[in-house]
Amino acid sequence: MKNLKSIALAFVALVSFASTAQTAKKVDVSKSTINWVGKKVTGAHEGTIALKEGALIFKGKKVVGGNFTVDMTTINTTDLDGKGKANLDGHLKSDDFFGVEKFPTATLVFKSIGEKGNGVYAVTADLTIKGKTESIKFDLTVAGNTATTTLKVDRTKYDIKYGSGSFFSDLGDKTIYDDFDLTVKLAI
């Protein structure tokens, strides 16, 4: 009888532990995409950037965490070609913008998550670009083996002020808006 009670207690403890265990699911970076759009007074440019690594952390079927590293050296303009593309890609990688020689990666680390229902989560995360970390909020939608989000990032919070009307006057039609948009699709 004593052995039966011990076995029953061990089973209950195991089930309790299993229900509270967290699982990290690595993101398939080869099937994941990050698209960006940067706008200026006279139009916009768009492109891609590659995810280096990342994982979503689950407790059961619910997202409870995440961390991601972006390879900033892969900044790629997709709406231009030839010399214009080469010039913009080079400028975005320069110290005027992302300074990828000194800061080859950017990171995003989830800090808190609130469940909104139907696979949608309200996420507060720390975004680090050019060595500066700022809090950012966004919604993350998880459906099957895919997670998607859109983020609006204020580049000036990361000391990227080139062409910003918030910091420089008389830029006229050369003004570049402070926010850029990211559309992210993660394969998990």
C-alpha positions as a Markdown table, in Angstrom:
| # | Residue | x | y | z |
|---|---|---|---|---|
| 1 | Met | 0.0 | 0.0 | 0.0 |
| 2 | Lys | 2.9 | 2.3 | 0.8 |
| 3 | Asn | 4.5 | 1.7 | -2.6 |
| 4 | Leu | 1.2 | 2.4 | -4.3 |
| 5 | Lys | 0.9 | 5.8 | -2.6 |
| 6 | Ser | 4.5 | 6.6 | -3.5 |
| 7 | Ile | 3.9 | 5.8 | -7.2 |
| 8 | Ala | 0.7 | 7.8 | -7.2 |
| 9 | Leu | 2.5 | 10.9 | -5.7 |
| 10 | Ala | 5.3 | 10.5 | -8.2 |
| 11 | Phe | 2.8 | 10.4 | -11.1 |
| 12 | Val | 1.0 | 13.5 | -9.8 |
| 13 | Ala | 4.4 | 15.3 | -9.5 |
| 14 | Leu | 5.4 | 14.3 | -13.0 |
| 15 | Val | 2.1 | 15.4 | -14.5 |
| 16 | Ser | 2.3 | 18.7 | -12.6 |
| 17 | Phe | 5.9 | 19.3 | -13.8 |
| 18 | Ala | 5.0 | 18.4 | -17.4 |
| 19 | Ser | 2.1 | 20.9 | -17.4 |
| 20 | Thr | 4.4 | 23.8 | -16.2 |
| 21 | Ala | 7.4 | 22.9 | -18.4 |
| 22 | Gln | 8.4 | 25.4 | -21.1 |
| 23 | Thr | 9.5 | 24.4 | -24.6 |
| 24 | Ala | 11.7 | 26.5 | -26.8 |
| 25 | Lys | 10.8 | 26.1 | -30.5 |
| 26 | Lys | 13.6 | 27.3 | -32.8 |
| 27 | Val | 12.6 | 29.4 | -35.7 |
| 28 | Asp | 13.4 | 28.0 | -39.2 |
| 29 | Val | 15.4 | 31.1 | -40.4 |
| 30 | Ser | 15.5 | 29.8 | -44.0 |
| 31 | Lys | 11.7 | 29.9 | -44.2 |
| 32 | Ser | 11.2 | 33.1 | -42.1 |
| 33 | Thr | 11.0 | 36.6 | -43.5 |
| 34 | Ile | 11.5 | 40.2 | -42.3 |
| 35 | Asn | 10.5 | 42.9 | -44.7 |
| 36 | Trp | 11.1 | 46.6 | -44.1 |
| 37 | Val | 9.7 | 49.8 | -45.4 |
| 38 | Gly | 11.3 | 53.2 | -44.8 |
| 39 | Lys | 9.5 | 56.4 | -45.9 |
| 40 | Lys | 10.6 | 59.8 | -46.9 |
| 41 | Val | 8.7 | 62.9 | -48.0 |
| 42 | Thr | 9.1 | 62.0 | -51.7 |
| 43 | Gly | 8.3 | 58.3 | -51.4 |
| 44 | Ala | 9.5 | 55.1 | -49.8 |
| 45 | His | 12.0 | 52.2 | -50.1 |
| 46 | Glu | 11.5 | 48.6 | -49.1 |
| 47 | Gly | 13.6 | 45.6 | -48.6 |
| 48 | Thr | 14.5 | 42.5 | -46.6 |
| 49 | Ile | 16.8 | 41.6 | -43.7 |
| 50 | Ala | 17.6 | 38.1 | -42.5 |
| 51 | Leu | 16.9 | 36.5 | -39.2 |
| 52 | Lys | 20.1 | 34.9 | -37.8 |
| 53 | Glu | 18.5 | 32.9 | -35.1 |
| 54 | Gly | 15.5 | 32.9 | -32.9 |
| 55 | Ala | 13.1 | 30.9 | -30.7 |
| 56 | Leu | 9.6 | 31.2 | -29.4 |
| 57 | Ile | 9.1 | 29.8 | -25.9 |
| 58 | Phe | 5.8 | 27.9 | -25.2 |
| 59 | Lys | 4.1 | 26.7 | -22.1 |
| 60 | Gly | 1.8 | 24.1 | -23.5 |
| 61 | Lys | 0.3 | 25.8 | -26.5 |
| 62 | Lys | 0.7 | 29.4 | -25.2 |
| 63 | Val | 3.6 | 31.7 | -26.1 |
| 64 | Val | 5.4 | 32.8 | -22.9 |
| 65 | Gly | 8.7 | 34.1 | -24.3 |
| 66 | Gly | 10.9 | 34.7 | -27.3 |
| 67 | Asn | 14.3 | 35.9 | -28.4 |
| 68 | Phe | 15.7 | 36.8 | -31.8 |
| 69 | Thr | 18.9 | 37.9 | -33.5 |
| 70 | Val | 18.8 | 39.7 | -36.8 |
| 71 | Asp | 21.8 | 39.8 | -39.1 |
| 72 | Met | 22.1 | 43.5 | -39.9 |
| 73 | Thr | 24.7 | 42.9 | -42.6 |
| 74 | Thr | 22.0 | 41.4 | -44.8 |
| 75 | Ile | 20.1 | 44.7 | -45.3 |
| 76 | Asn | 18.8 | 44.4 | -48.8 |
| 77 | Thr | 16.8 | 47.0 | -50.8 |
| 78 | Thr | 14.3 | 45.2 | -53.1 |
| 79 | Asp | 12.7 | 48.2 | -54.9 |
| 80 | Leu | 15.9 | 49.3 | -56.6 |
| 81 | Asp | 18.5 | 47.7 | -58.8 |
| 82 | Gly | 21.9 | 48.5 | -60.1 |
| 83 | Lys | 23.8 | 51.5 | -58.8 |
| 84 | Gly | 20.9 | 53.0 | -56.9 |
| 85 | Lys | 20.4 | 49.7 | -55.0 |
| 86 | Ala | 24.1 | 49.4 | -54.2 |
| 87 | Asn | 24.2 | 53.0 | -53.0 |
| 88 | Leu | 21.2 | 52.7 | -50.7 |
| 89 | Asp | 22.3 | 49.3 | -49.3 |
| 90 | Gly | 25.7 | 50.8 | -48.6 |
| 91 | His | 24.3 | 53.9 | -47.0 |
| 92 | Leu | 21.9 | 51.8 | -44.8 |
| 93 | Lys | 24.9 | 49.7 | -43.6 |
| 94 | Ser | 27.0 | 52.8 | -42.9 |
| 95 | Asp | 27.3 | 54.7 | -39.6 |
| 96 | Asp | 24.7 | 57.2 | -40.8 |
| 97 | Phe | 22.1 | 54.4 | -40.3 |
| 98 | Phe | 22.8 | 51.0 | -38.8 |
| 99 | Gly | 26.6 | 50.9 | -38.6 |
| 100 | Val | 26.8 | 47.2 | -39.4 |
| 101 | Glu | 30.5 | 46.9 | -39.2 |
| 102 | Lys | 30.5 | 47.8 | -35.5 |
| 103 | Phe | 26.9 | 46.4 | -34.8 |
| 104 | Pro | 26.4 | 43.4 | -37.1 |
| 105 | Thr | 23.4 | 42.2 | -35.2 |
| 106 | Ala | 20.2 | 43.5 | -33.6 |
| 107 | Thr | 18.2 | 41.6 | -30.9 |
| 108 | Leu | 14.7 | 41.4 | -29.7 |
| 109 | Val | 13.9 | 39.8 | -26.3 |
| 110 | Phe | 10.4 | 39.3 | -25.1 |
| 111 | Lys | 9.9 | 40.8 | -21.6 |
| 112 | Ser | 6.1 | 40.3 | -21.0 |
| 113 | Ile | 3.2 | 38.7 | -22.9 |
| 114 | Gly | -0.5 | 39.1 | -22.5 |
| 115 | Glu | -2.9 | 36.7 | -24.2 |
| 116 | Lys | -5.6 | 38.5 | -26.2 |
| 117 | Gly | -7.3 | 35.4 | -27.5 |
| 118 | Asn | -7.5 | 33.5 | -30.8 |
| 119 | Gly | -3.7 | 33.0 | -30.9 |
| 120 | Val | -3.0 | 36.8 | -30.5 |
| 121 | Tyr | -0.5 | 38.0 | -27.9 |
| 122 | Ala | 0.3 | 41.5 | -26.7 |
| 123 | Val | 4.1 | 41.6 | -26.4 |
| 124 | Thr | 6.4 | 44.0 | -24.7 |
| 125 | Ala | 10.0 | 43.4 | -25.7 |
| 126 | Asp | 13.5 | 44.9 | -25.6 |
| 127 | Leu | 14.8 | 45.8 | -29.0 |
| 128 | Thr | 18.5 | 46.5 | -29.3 |
| 129 | Ile | 19.9 | 48.3 | -32.4 |
| 130 | Lys | 23.4 | 49.9 | -32.5 |
| 131 | Gly | 24.0 | 48.9 | -28.9 |
| 132 | Lys | 20.9 | 50.8 | -27.6 |
| 133 | Thr | 18.0 | 49.0 | -26.0 |
| 134 | Glu | 14.5 | 50.4 | -26.0 |
| 135 | Ser | 11.1 | 48.9 | -25.1 |
| 136 | Ile | 8.7 | 48.2 | -27.9 |
| 137 | Lys | 5.1 | 46.9 | -28.0 |
| 138 | Phe | 3.4 | 44.9 | -30.7 |
| 139 | Asp | 0.9 | 42.1 | -31.3 |
| 140 | Leu | 2.1 | 38.6 | -32.3 |
| 141 | Thr | -0.3 | 36.2 | -34.0 |
| 142 | Val | 0.5 | 32.5 | -33.8 |
| 143 | Ala | -1.4 | 30.1 | -36.1 |
| 144 | Gly | -0.1 | 26.5 | -36.6 |
| 145 | Asn | 3.6 | 26.6 | -37.4 |
| 146 | Thr | 3.6 | 30.3 | -38.2 |
| 147 | Ala | 3.9 | 33.5 | -36.1 |
| 148 | Thr | 3.4 | 37.0 | -37.6 |
| 149 | Thr | 3.7 | 40.5 | -36.5 |
| 150 | Thr | 4.2 | 44.1 | -37.7 |
| 151 | Leu | 6.3 | 46.6 | -35.8 |
| 152 | Lys | 6.8 | 50.3 | -36.1 |
| 153 | Val | 10.3 | 51.3 | -35.0 |
| 154 | Asp | 11.4 | 54.9 | -34.2 |
| 155 | Arg | 14.9 | 54.8 | -35.5 |
| 156 | Thr | 15.9 | 58.0 | -33.6 |
| 157 | Lys | 15.6 | 56.1 | -30.3 |
| 158 | Tyr | 18.6 | 54.1 | -31.5 |
| 159 | Asp | 20.7 | 57.1 | -32.5 |
| 160 | Ile | 19.8 | 56.9 | -36.2 |
| 161 | Lys | 19.1 | 60.5 | -36.9 |
| 162 | Tyr | 20.3 | 60.9 | -40.5 |
| 163 | Gly | 17.8 | 63.0 | -42.5 |
| 164 | Ser | 15.4 | 63.2 | -39.6 |
| 165 | Gly | 13.2 | 66.3 | -39.6 |
| 166 | Ser | 13.0 | 65.9 | -35.8 |
| 167 | Phe | 16.7 | 66.8 | -35.5 |
| 168 | Phe | 17.5 | 68.8 | -38.6 |
| 169 | Ser | 15.8 | 71.8 | -40.2 |
| 170 | Asp | 15.7 | 72.8 | -43.8 |
| 171 | Leu | 15.8 | 69.3 | -45.1 |
| 172 | Gly | 12.8 | 69.9 | -47.4 |
| 173 | Asp | 12.1 | 67.0 | -49.7 |
| 174 | Lys | 15.1 | 65.1 | -48.4 |
| 175 | Thr | 13.4 | 64.5 | -45.0 |
| 176 | Ile | 13.3 | 60.8 | -44.0 |
| 177 | Tyr | 10.6 | 59.9 | -41.5 |
| 178 | Asp | 11.7 | 58.6 | -38.1 |
| 179 | Asp | 9.6 | 55.5 | -38.1 |
| 180 | Phe | 10.2 | 52.4 | -40.3 |
| 181 | Asp | 7.9 | 49.4 | -40.5 |
| 182 | Leu | 8.8 | 45.7 | -40.2 |
| 183 | Thr | 6.6 | 42.9 | -41.3 |
| 184 | Val | 7.8 | 39.6 | -39.8 |
| 185 | Lys | 6.7 | 36.0 | -40.6 |
| 186 | Leu | 8.3 | 33.3 | -38.5 |
| 187 | Ala | 8.3 | 29.6 | -39.4 |
| 188 | Ile | 8.3 | 27.6 | -36.2 |
